[in-house]
């Protein structure tokens, strides 16, 4: 890649740190909420927001709401941007699934709008939707031992229909219609989403963006080729960045501060894992396929993982590097944010040595 802009990894970390709202400023929080902050039990999105010193007012009345959006996962977005979010995460006829996929999503979305007129459990909504859609959209589910619309299609249609997601009793999922909100008529929503992704994350690749969005790389070819991109290398790895954002990247301040973020936090999800966590053994600890831990971030780096035991009100931190009193003090302070999110006066913090775990 002759002529590529070479960027120091610390500069890249600083750019992402500030654009992800992990510095003292929330100037770019609207961009992050446009992409979405993934939610998950317990209090996933609230923990991500609190780590950014941002308001946590999430609920069906807004200003922040939860909806199935990126990859069909529940994400927090601003209520007044739901039209854009829905358009940006709806399949296009030019995608690999073609017109058949668009028809399926539209049909299930129409059924959801008819069924979800007030709070209703996902199970009940699924039963009623199944009765309304064409038979070819219904399949047999071994887990449920019943016929219903496949969950992936159901969630994508839920985004199309702007169905909000919440928690019911017994840890079930409660659906409700989005309340009245400012209307938008977004054009080229996927292209705007790509622009926002670049602003928040800096250099990336077409494959990384497509994987995050949950589509095939070929599905983003058109919007990708429409951007005036320059080649960038960071720590020997190759990426692209819009020419208009080069100065922002080069002028980024070094990252400072220590925070604990939940497993699906955008800082962990929107990136090349090899670049963010160069050590392979550490990556395996951070991104586990099941029961992934939270991550300890210090000055932009992932320096450990954490787990919270609610019954013991205990945060256990496993450090990757050599423990220092200064870092442990900062981590103990950052851990108290978890107490605030859980409405507790404080949490206890215990430290485990990663090297001891490997021995």
Secondary structure, 3 states (H helix, E strand, C coil): CCCCEEECHHHHHHHHHHHCCCCCCCCCHHHHHHHCEECCCCCHHHHHHHHCCCCCCECCCCCEEEEECHHHCEEEEEHHHHHHHHHHCCCCCCCCCHHHHHHHHHHHHHHHHHHCCCCEEHHHHHHHHHHHCCHHHEEEECCCCEEEECHHHHHHHHHHCCEEEEECHHHCEEEEECCCCCCCCCCCHHHHHHHHHHHHHCCECHHHHHHHHCCCHHHHHHHHHCCCEEEEEECCEEEEEEHHHHHHHHCCCCCCCEEEECCCCHHHHCCCHHHHCCCHHHHHHHCCCCCCCEEEEECCEEEEEEEEECCCCEEEEEECCCCCHHHHHHHHHHHHHHHHHCCCCCCEEEEEEHHHHHC
